[in-house]
């Protein structure tokens, strides 16, 4: 898969954003939202791995 650079940067930003939101929700002890953010972070992490695993 030959992904454009902007898509890789977008997915990287999404992974970072979901991670930050996860930390915020854990600090506030809002567990359902924290679990949702972890799931979205993992899903975007898998997407990022698929986009970058073959190299350029």
URDA-V915572 format. One record per backbone hydrogen bond with DSSP energy under -1.0 kcal/mol. CO is the residue of the C=O (numbers start at 1). NH is the residue of the N-H. If there is no record, write none. Layout:
# URDA-V915572
{{CO & NH} {CO & NH}}
This chain:
# URDA-V915572
{{4 & 8} {5 & 9} {6 & 10} {7 & 11} {8 & 12} {9 & 13} {10 & 14} {11 & 15} {12 & 16} {13 & 17} {14 & 18} {15 & 19} {16 & 20} {17 & 21} {18 & 22} {19 & 23} {20 & 24} {21 & 25} {22 & 26} {23 & 27} {24 & 28} {25 & 30} {30 & 34} {31 & 35} {32 & 36} {33 & 37} {34 & 38} {35 & 39} {36 & 40} {37 & 41} {38 & 42} {39 & 43} {40 & 44} {41 & 45} {42 & 46} {43 & 47} {44 & 48} {45 & 49} {46 & 50} {47 & 51} {48 & 52} {49 & 53}}
